[in-house]
Amino acid sequence: MEKFLIELPQDSQQTMYEVIDYAHDENNRCKFMIFREGKLVAGFEPDSRGFLHVCKNPGNVDEAILDILAEKIESYNFH
């Protein structure tokens, strides 16, 4: 399990997201879980080509923010 931070501009301020990279397992957990202020807000799962897709969005994060988060996580090349 690895953790890293992604900071994004949002509503005239910077918002910090904590990303946790979980190894694939049988617990139906997304590979990448996204937290904001300690609360789970989203999860991503890579497809067979390594592109991320939303598998959870309990924080109702805006689609544009999810796209930016996915691009930044993909840029780390974790597949």
N, C-alpha and C positions, 0 to 999 in steps of 0.2 A: 504494500500500500504506500503510495506516494502522495504528498500534499504539496500544493503550490497555490499562489494567489494570482488573481487577475483583477486589475483595477480598470474600471470603465467610467467615462463621464456619463452622468445621468442626472437630469434635472438641475443643471448648473453646479453640480458638485461631483466628486469622485465617489464611486461605489465600489467597495471591495468584495470580491467573491472568492471563497475558498473552494478549491477543486480537490477532490480526493479521487485518486486513480486506484480502483480495486481490481485485483486479478479476477478473471472470469471464474465463476463458480456455479453451483447448482441452486443457489438461493434466490433466483429470479431478481437479482440486484443489478441495476445499471452499472456499467463499467466506470463511468465518471459521475460522481454525485457532486452537486453544486450547492454550496451553503452561503447564506448572507446573514451576517450577525448571528451565527450559530444555528440557524434554522435551515432545513432542507428546502430549497426552492426549485430545483430541477435535477434531471438526470439525463445522461446521454449514453447511447450504445453505438459502437461502430458497426458498419455493415461489412460485407466481405471485401470491399475495396478500401476500407479504413475511413470512410466518411461518416461523420457523426450524425445521429438522428435522435430527437427527443424521445425518451422512453418514460419520463415522468415530468410533470410541471405542477407540483402542488402549490407553488408560490405564485401561480398565474403570471409568470414572467412574460413580458412583451416579446412577441416573435422576433422583432429586430434585435433585441438584446440576446435572445437565444442564438440567433445566427452569428452574432459577433463572438459570443462565448465559444460556440462550436469551432469557428475559424481559428480562434486563438489556441484552443486545445489541440486542434489538428496540426497547427504549426509546430507544436512540440514533438510531433512525430512519434507518438506512443504506441502505434499499432504493432 
